[in-house]
Amino acid sequence: MIEETGQVVEVRDRYAWIATKPQTGCNRCAARSGCGITVLAKVLGRRSAPVRVINCIGVASGDRVVIGIPESGLVRGSLAVYSAPLAGLFAGAMTGHYLLAGIAALPVELASITGAAAGFAAALAWLRSFSRKSAQDARYQPVLLRQLLATAE
């Protein structure tokens, strides 16, 4: 389980919206100043998008909590998001190269580009469907693990 701390910013219906503090890098190596993640964080800023989780432990706005997501769900989701468009692009280009060029008598380059665009569009359509289905699948959803006790500052 990958864990992250955050603060409840809103409670609505049976859901809680948790704002987490964006990480600037992993802080695990000596290359912090030259790390691509750190550079991206500086360029893109440190905005956080609230995460929706099921309020199974009864938290209220302002509470500090720990949320988590299973590693397997994160890996599956990442694999789908990164590999599906690439696979569609390459499969479409190959199909266009070998199939469209012969059938439609198109130039090979144009057939490859057309096939790649069609394959990429098909992969994005599949990814949209996958995203809608995974939004309801508990394996891909963050969960509230525990509420943190308030500390005196």
Protein Blocks (a to p, Z undefined) as FASTA:
>chain_A
ZZdddddfbdehjbccddddddfbjolafklmmpmklmmmmmnopadcddddddfkopae
hiacdddddfklmmmmmmmmmmmmmmmmmmmmmmmmmmmmmmnopafklmmmmmmmmmmm
mmmmmmmmmmmmmmmpmklpccdfbdcddddZZ
